[in-house]
Amino acid sequence: MMKILIAEDDHEVQTLLKWGLSKEYEVLQAFDKASAMQLFNKALPPVVTLDLGLPPASNDSREGLSCLHEILKKAPETKVIVVTGNNERENSLKAIHMGAYDYYLKPIDLTELKIIIERASYLSEIESENRKLNILLNKDVGFEGMIGQSPKMERIFDTIKRVASTDVSVVITGESGTGKELVANAIHSKSSRSKGPFIPIICSAIPENLLESELFGFEKGSFTNAYAQRRGKFECADKGTLFLDEIGEMSMNIQVKLLRFLQERKIQRIGGTEDIDIDTRVIGATNSNLENAIKNGTFREDLFFRINVILIEIPPLRERGSDIKLLANYFLEKYKNLFKKKISGFSRSALKAIEQYPWPGNVRELENRIQKSMITTDSNLIDAHSLGFEEGRELKYKGITLKEARKKIEIDLIERAVERHQGNVKLASEELGISRPTMYDLINKYKSFFTTPRLK
């Protein structure tokens, strides 16, 4: 039960407030400045109602303003609600300027005052939670730019430390938006190759005919428009790390060349005849199931066993427990500072939505929603609506499993995004923070549940 200090010299008002507040709060009572400061220093209540006309001069606000000054000096985060008479409005405004949370003019209407106290209490809770989360963020709750303290993430951090000291190939799996490149970068930065380059390339983002030259380079005159020799990503990553994201999207021809490199540590440029020795570590990543791809004949089994020496599986955000709120607060602080916004935290509706939503776009979606809300909100609290959720909406997924709820949300989000962009899958996937291959996989997976416009 939250503590509240009532500093008031009128015994009848004290009796009224204790009677009206004792069910929701632990009420502390003081009748002058000395007793108020003694109780405050001992209990540090987060909320105080302070009569500016404290004795010895009840018609003078100096004692009350002095008490306010000492309270805020001791604990600036305290929500002080000053209570005074109608003829003391000027002093009430002076108190606000000094840092009081709000003011209320007598005679007291308990219902109205309780609303002000309730708002102050809630804001105090939010700020207190944010301070605790910030303390956690400043401690060792992450690793190499990754935020998390859940058991699953702690195991990943431990695996990274172990793998980094070796030079074996690694495959990182996880849904889109879980942070596969961050894990790859962490392995590189903790390894003996950290002074060398870290070269990332998204295999699905480059057409097959260009991906080969992008990876292996080419000799002058090897094809039309090859006007000069060009080094590929393998050569650029010499003495460092080459990160191949969405490795399952590679063509069979490129898979053969990658297998040869992993076996012999040599490459040939397109149009070249000489072998080039390369010293680079390869880390692959995928959001698809490579074992299923092997069965379907789209991924080589020998390449799988060659590159999959160590497998790191990143859990989806919905399986990371308290990390969700930790990450939400991290992004809130990041964009609050970036956009210079005075945001105290998340509203109850926002926290509820953050905890209950299954986050199909994972960490990337969480960051995008908070970034957008920081731009659009004018309040000092981010609510569910500014995060893109319907305010006050009860989850229509009550009584079903998390897996079923996630499916419903994914179907709804995909259908709306595709409709908004008139069938343009590229734009729809960018809005949802997922790759085009992932979007096509989801559309095919749920095609019996909705009718999409003509895809582009």
C-alpha positions in Angstrom: 0.0 0.0 0.0 1.4 3.4 -1.0 2.2 5.9 1.7 0.8 9.4 1.6 1.6 12.2 4.0 -1.1 14.7 5.0 0.4 17.9 6.3 -2.5 19.9 7.6 -3.2 21.8 10.8 -7.0 21.6 10.6 -8.1 18.5 12.6 -11.5 18.2 10.8 -9.7 18.2 7.4 -7.3 15.6 8.7 -10.1 13.4 9.9 -11.9 13.7 6.5 -8.8 12.9 4.5 -7.8 9.9 6.7 -11.3 8.5 6.4 -11.4 9.1 2.6 -7.9 7.8 1.8 -7.1 5.0 4.3 -8.6 2.2 2.1 -6.2 2.9 -0.8 -3.2 4.5 1.1 -1.2 4.2 4.3 -2.0 7.7 5.7 0.7 9.6 7.7 -0.5 12.7 9.5 1.4 15.8 10.5 0.0 19.1 11.9 3.0 21.3 11.5 6.3 21.6 9.6 8.5 19.9 12.2 6.3 16.8 12.5 5.8 16.8 8.7 9.6 16.7 8.0 10.2 14.2 10.7 7.6 11.8 9.2 8.8 12.5 5.7 12.5 11.9 6.4 11.6 8.6 8.1 9.0 7.2 5.6 9.8 9.0 2.3 6.2 8.9 1.1 6.0 9.4 -2.7 2.9 11.6 -2.4 2.3 14.6 0.0 -0.7 16.9 0.4 0.6 20.1 2.0 -1.4 22.9 3.5 0.6 26.1 2.8 -0.9 27.8 5.9 0.9 25.7 8.5 1.4 27.0 12.0 2.7 29.0 13.7 1.1 31.5 11.3 -1.8 29.8 9.6 -2.5 32.9 7.5 1.0 33.0 6.2 2.3 30.6 3.5 6.0 31.0 4.3 6.1 27.9 6.6 4.3 25.8 4.0 6.6 27.0 1.2 9.6 26.3 3.4 8.3 22.8 4.0 7.8 22.3 0.3 11.4 23.4 -0.4 12.9 21.0 2.1 10.7 18.0 0.8 11.8 18.6 -2.8 15.4 19.1 -1.8 15.4 15.8 0.0 13.4 13.9 -2.7 12.8 15.9 -5.9 10.6 13.1 -7.3 8.0 13.5 -4.6 4.5 14.5 -5.8 3.5 17.4 -3.5 -0.1 18.6 -3.9 -0.4 22.0 -2.1 -3.8 22.8 -0.5 -4.7 26.4 0.3 -7.5 28.9 0.5 -9.0 30.9 -2.4 -7.1 34.0 -1.4 -3.8 32.2 -1.6 -3.9 31.4 -5.4 -0.7 33.4 -6.0 1.2 31.4 -3.5 -0.2 28.2 -5.0 1.2 29.2 -8.4 4.5 30.0 -6.6 4.5 26.5 -5.2 4.0 25.0 -8.7 7.0 27.1 -9.9 9.0 25.7 -7.0 8.2 22.1 -8.2 4.9 21.1 -6.6 3.0 18.6 -8.6 -0.4 20.3 -8.4 -2.5 22.6 -6.2 -6.1 22.4 -4.8 -8.1 25.3 -3.4 -10.2 24.9 -0.3 -13.0 24.1 0.6 -12.0 20.4 0.0 -14.1 18.2 -2.2 -12.9 14.8 -1.4 -13.9 13.2 -4.7 -11.9 15.9 -6.7 -8.9 15.7 -4.4 -8.8 11.9 -4.6 -8.6 12.1 -8.4 -5.6 14.5 -8.2 -4.0 12.2 -5.6 -4.7 9.1 -7.8 -3.0 10.7 -10.8 0.0 11.7 -8.7 0.3 8.2 -7.2 0.2 6.6 -10.6 2.8 9.0 -12.0 5.0 8.3 -9.0 4.7 4.6 -9.6 5.6 5.0 -13.3 8.6 7.2 -12.5 9.7 4.8 -9.8 9.5 1.8 -12.1 11.4 3.8 -14.8 14.2 4.7 -12.3 14.5 1.0 -11.3 14.7 0.0 -15.0 17.3 2.7 -15.7 19.4 1.4 -12.8 19.1 -2.1 -14.3 20.1 -0.7 -17.7 23.1 0.9 -16.2 24.1 -2.4 -14.6 25.2 -5.5 -16.4 21.9 -6.5 -17.9 23.1 -6.7 -21.5 26.1 -7.7 -23.6 27.7 -5.9 -26.5 24.7 -3.6 -27.2 22.1 -6.3 -26.6 19.7 -5.7 -23.7 18.4 -8.6 -21.7 18.5 -10.5 -18.4 16.2 -13.4 -19.1 17.7 -16.9 -18.7 17.5 -17.5 -22.5 19.4 -14.4 -23.3 22.0 -15.0 -20.5 22.7 -18.4 -22.1 23.2 -16.7 -25.5 25.6 -14.2 -24.0 27.5 -17.1 -22.5 27.6 -19.0 -25.8 28.9 -15.9 -27.6 31.8 -15.6 -25.1 32.7 -19.2 -25.6 32.4 -19.2 -29.4 34.2 -15.9 -29.9 37.5 -17.4 -28.6 37.4 -20.0 -31.4 37.4 -19.5 -35.1 34.6 -22.0 -36.1 31.7 -21.2 -38.4 28.4 -20.2 -36.7 24.8 -20.2 -37.8 22.4 -17.9 -36.0 18.6 -18.6 -36.2 15.6 -16.6 -35.1 12.6 -14.8 -36.3 13.0 -11.6 -38.2 13.7 -8.7 -35.9 15.2 -10.7 -33.0 18.8 -9.2 -33.4 20.8 -11.8 -35.4 23.2 -9.2 -36.7 23.8 -7.9 -33.2 24.8 -11.5 -32.1 27.1 -11.8 -35.1 28.7 -8.4 -34.3 29.2 -9.4 -30.7 31.0 -12.6 -31.7 33.2 -10.6 -33.9 34.0 -7.8 -31.4 34.9 -10.4 -28.6 37.1 -12.4 -31.0 40.8 -12.1 -31.9 39.5 -10.7 -35.3 37.9 -7.6 -33.6 40.5 -5.3 -35.1 39.6 -6.6 -38.6 36.5 -5.7 -40.6 33.0 -6.9 -39.9 31.2 -7.1 -43.3 27.4 -7.8 -43.2 25.5 -8.7 -46.4 21.8 -9.6 -46.7 21.7 -12.4 -49.3 18.0 -12.1 -50.1 18.3 -8.3 -50.8 20.6 -8.8 -53.8 19.5 -10.6 -57.1 21.2 -13.9 -57.7 23.2 -12.7 -60.7 24.6 -9.8 -58.6 25.1 -11.7 -55.4 27.9 -13.9 -56.8 29.9 -10.9 -57.9 29.2 -9.0 -54.7 30.6 -11.9 -52.7 33.5 -13.1 -54.8 34.4 -10.1 -56.9 35.2 -10.1 -60.6 38.0 -9.6 -63.1 38.0 -6.9 -65.7 36.1 -7.9 -68.8 34.5 -11.0 -67.2 31.1 -9.8 -68.3 29.4 -6.8 -69.8 30.1 -3.5 -67.9 33.0 -5.2 -65.9 35.3 -2.3 -66.8 37.7 -2.9 -63.9 38.7 -5.5 -61.4 36.6 -5.5 -58.3 37.2 -7.2 -54.9 34.2 -9.0 -53.4 33.0 -9.1 -49.8 35.1 -12.2 -49.0 38.3 -10.3 -49.8 37.1 -7.2 -48.0 36.5 -9.3 -44.9 40.0 -10.7 -44.9 41.3 -10.9 -41.3 37.8 -10.2 -40.1 34.3 -11.6 -40.2 31.8 -12.0 -43.0 28.2 -12.1 -41.9 25.8 -13.7 -44.4 22.2 -12.9 -43.3 19.3 -14.9 -44.7 21.8 -17.5 -45.9 18.9 -19.9 -46.8 18.1 -17.6 -49.8 21.4 -18.4 -51.6 21.2 -20.1 -54.9 22.7 -23.6 -55.3 25.5 -22.2 -57.4 26.6 -19.8 -54.7 26.2 -22.5 -52.1 28.8 -24.6 -54.0 31.3 -21.7 -54.0 30.7 -21.0 -50.3 31.2 -24.7 -49.5 34.6 -24.7 -51.4 35.7 -21.6 -49.4 34.8 -23.2 -46.1 36.7 -26.4 -47.1 39.8 -24.8 -48.7 39.8 -21.1 -47.6 40.2 -20.0 -51.2 38.0 -18.2 -53.7 38.2 -17.3 -57.3 36.8 -14.0 -58.7 34.3 -14.3 -61.5 36.3 -14.6 -64.7 39.4 -15.4 -62.8 41.6 -18.5 -62.9 43.8 -17.9 -59.8 42.9 -19.0 -56.3 43.0 -16.3 -53.7 43.7 -17.2 -50.1 41.3 -15.6 -47.7 41.4 -15.5 -43.9 37.9 -14.7 -42.8 35.4 -16.1 -40.4 31.9 -16.8 -41.8 28.8 -16.4 -39.7 25.5 -17.2 -41.3 22.0 -16.3 -40.2 18.5 -17.4 -41.2 14.9 -17.0 -40.1 13.9 -20.2 -42.0 14.4 -23.9 -41.2 17.5 -25.1 -43.0 16.8 -28.7 -42.3 13.4 -28.3 -44.1 15.3 -26.5 -46.9 17.6 -29.6 -47.2 14.5 -31.9 -47.5 13.0 -29.6 -50.1 16.3 -29.6 -52.1 16.9 -25.8 -51.8 19.9 -26.0 -49.4 22.9 -28.3 -49.6 23.3 -30.8 -46.8 27.1 -30.8 -47.0 27.1 -27.0 -46.7 24.8 -27.2 -43.7 27.1 -29.5 -41.8 30.1 -27.5 -42.8 28.8 -24.1 -41.7 26.6 -25.2 -38.8 29.4 -26.0 -36.4 27.8 -23.9 -33.7 24.1 -23.1 -33.7 22.8 -20.1 -31.7 19.0 -19.8 -31.5 17.7 -16.4 -30.6 14.3 -16.6 -28.8 11.4 -14.4 -30.1 10.6 -11.4 -27.9 7.4 -12.9 -26.6 9.4 -15.6 -24.9 11.8 -13.3 -23.1 9.6 -12.4 -20.1 10.8 -9.3 -18.3 13.1 -8.3 -21.1 10.1 -6.9 -22.9 9.6 -4.1 -20.4 13.4 -3.6 -20.0 13.7 -3.1 -23.8 10.6 -0.9 -23.9 12.1 1.4 -21.3 15.5 1.4 -23.0 13.9 2.5 -26.3 11.8 5.1 -24.4 14.9 6.7 -22.9 16.8 6.5 -26.2 14.2 8.3 -28.2 13.1 10.6 -25.4 16.7 12.0 -25.4 17.0 12.0 -29.2 13.7 13.9 -29.7 14.2 16.0 -26.5 10.7 15.0 -25.2 9.6 15.2 -21.5 8.1 11.7 -21.3 7.7 10.1 -17.8 6.9 6.6 -19.0 4.1 4.3 -20.1 0.5 4.5 -19.1 -1.3 1.5 -17.6 -2.9 0.8 -21.0 0.4 0.9 -22.7 2.1 -1.4 -20.2 -0.8 -3.9 -20.5 -0.6 -3.8 -24.3 3.2 -4.2 -24.3 3.0 -7.2 -22.0 0.1 -8.9 -23.8 1.0 -8.3 -27.4 2.9 -11.2 -29.0 5.3 -9.0 -31.0 5.4 -10.8 -34.4 8.1 -8.3 -35.5 10.0 -8.8 -32.3 12.5 -6.2 -31.0 12.5 -4.3 -34.3 8.7 -3.8 -34.1 8.9 -2.8 -30.4 11.5 -0.2 -31.2 9.6 1.1 -34.3 6.4 1.5 -32.3 8.0 3.4 -29.4 9.9 5.6 -31.9 6.7 6.5 -33.7 4.8 7.1 -30.4 7.6 9.4 -29.2 7.1 11.6 -32.3 3.2 11.7 -32.2 2.4 11.9 -28.5 1.8 15.2 -26.8 1.3 13.7 -23.4 3.9 13.1 -20.7 2.9 9.4 -20.8 2.9 7.1 -23.8 -0.5 5.4 -24.0 -1.7 2.3 -25.9 -3.2 4.4 -28.6 0.1 6.2 -29.4 1.8 2.8 -29.6 -0.7 1.8 -32.3 -3.0 -0.3 -30.0 -6.7 0.4 -29.4 -7.1 2.3 -26.1 -9.1 0.4 -23.5 -9.6 -2.5 -25.8 -9.9 -5.9 -24.0 -7.9 -8.5 -25.8 -10.3 -10.3 -28.1 -7.9 -13.3 -27.7 -9.1 -14.1 -24.2 -9.5 -17.8 -23.7 -7.2 -18.9 -26.4 -3.5 -19.9 -26.4 -0.7 -17.5 -27.1 0.0 -19.4 -30.3 -3.5 -18.9 -31.5 -3.5 -15.2 -30.5 -0.3 -14.6 -32.3 -1.8 -16.2 -35.5 -4.9 -13.9 -35.2 -2.7 -10.8 -34.8 -0.4 -11.8 -37.6 -3.3 -12.4 -40.0 -4.8 -9.0 -39.1 -1.6 -7.0 -39.4 -0.5 -8.6 -42.6 -3.9 -8.2 -44.3 -4.2 -4.5 -43.2 -0.6 -3.7 -44.3 -1.0 -5.3 -47.7 -4.3 -3.6 -48.2 -2.9 -0.2 -47.2 0.0 -0.5 -49.7 -2.4 -1.9 -52.5 -0.6 -5.2 -52.7 2.9 -3.9 -52.6 4.7 -6.6 -50.5 7.9 -4.6 -50.3 6.3 -1.6 -48.6 4.0 -3.8 -46.4 7.0 -5.8 -45.2 8.9 -2.6 -44.4 6.0 -1.3 -42.4 5.9 -4.5 -40.3 9.7 -4.6 -39.9 10.1 -8.0 -41.6 11.9 -9.1 -44.8 10.1 -9.8 -48.0 10.8 -13.5 -48.0 9.3 -13.7 -44.5 6.2 -11.7 -45.6 5.7 -14.1 -48.6 6.1 -17.1 -46.2 3.4 -15.7 -43.9 1.1 -14.8 -46.7 1.3 -18.4 -48.0 0.9 -19.8 -44.5 -2.3 -17.8 -43.9 -3.7 -17.6 -47.4 -6.8 -19.6 -46.5 -7.7 -17.1 -43.8 -7.8 -13.9 -45.9 -8.0 -12.6 -49.4 -5.1 -10.2 -50.2 -5.1 -7.7 -53.1 -3.0 -8.5 -56.1 0.6 -8.8 -54.9 3.3 -6.7 -56.4 
